[in-house]
Amino acid sequence: MNRRRVLIILTAVVLALFGMFVIVAFVGSAERRALQGTELVPVLVATTEIDANTPASELGDLVTTEDMPARLRQEDAVRDISSLEDQVATSPIRAGEQIVQRQFGAAEDMQGGPAGDIEEGKEIVSVALEPQRAVGGRLSNGDLVSVIVSLGEAEVQDEDDPTQTTSTGGTTGVVLTNVPVTAVSGGVTGESGGEAAAAVMVSLEVDGSDAERIVFGMEHGTVWLTLNGENVGRPDVQTRSADNIYDARGGGS
């Protein structure tokens, strides 16, 4: 290999390294400009997946502190692991998730299953929902929720003539109320330069037939959860459609 060819190769390598340096410097400068004037706060995040039942005392090597915009820190974000005392993770925590108080509970509440003892005759079903479909991801173990299902147009069997089908329009309706939440994980996660709306995994304790209704809603439509206040009774309202969406509650047919 002659000297001229060697010089050409060395020059190309130097130019490539210089270009990489310029790109890295530009990206770093852009991030600093984007965060200029933004209040950064320390947040504990998982560095790896944390299994349910993991004691808070063992989180030391599984979490790290990252600075992120204050607007991305969740309201119940844990600032110090010691504040969790003798609690354990009530559901799996994914890598990159913020460590929040609602993900932990007393160890004795975890005995008998992933989220406590299951009532005889009941089943646990889990649904992964976008935060806005799960009360913004603010649900906690022990909350009571209503399940609302929205379905698009579909062909259903005609009641009068089983050999025929009838086209139905989109509908929305409450299918369950006062459903106990047994575990919650996921939700909005943040990084120093942005935000990602991660799915919220919510586990519900229901009867077998009700589990089927929830699964059907997930498979063929969309499911929303609403947080129940006191004295929320069984659903006694019409299914909503384009024909009655503007009717008063309980009116119409």
Secondary structure as GFF3:
##gff-version 3
##sequence-region A 1 253
A	DSSP	alpha_helix	3	35	.	.	.	ID=ss1
A	DSSP	beta_strand	40	46	.	.	.	ID=ss2
A	DSSP	three_ten_helix	56	58	.	.	.	ID=ss3
A	DSSP	beta_strand	63	69	.	.	.	ID=ss4
A	DSSP	three_ten_helix	70	72	.	.	.	ID=ss5
A	DSSP	three_ten_helix	81	84	.	.	.	ID=ss6
A	DSSP	beta_strand	88	89	.	.	.	ID=ss7
A	DSSP	three_ten_helix	101	103	.	.	.	ID=ss8
A	DSSP	beta_strand	104	105	.	.	.	ID=ss9
A	DSSP	three_ten_helix	107	110	.	.	.	ID=ss10
A	DSSP	beta_strand	123	129	.	.	.	ID=ss11
A	DSSP	three_ten_helix	131	133	.	.	.	ID=ss12
A	DSSP	three_ten_helix	135	137	.	.	.	ID=ss13
A	DSSP	beta_strand	144	151	.	.	.	ID=ss14
A	DSSP	beta_strand	154	157	.	.	.	ID=ss15
A	DSSP	beta_strand	165	168	.	.	.	ID=ss16
A	DSSP	beta_strand	171	191	.	.	.	ID=ss17
A	DSSP	beta_strand	194	206	.	.	.	ID=ss18
A	DSSP	alpha_helix	208	220	.	.	.	ID=ss19
A	DSSP	beta_strand	221	227	.	.	.	ID=ss20
A	DSSP	beta_strand	240	241	.	.	.	ID=ss21
###
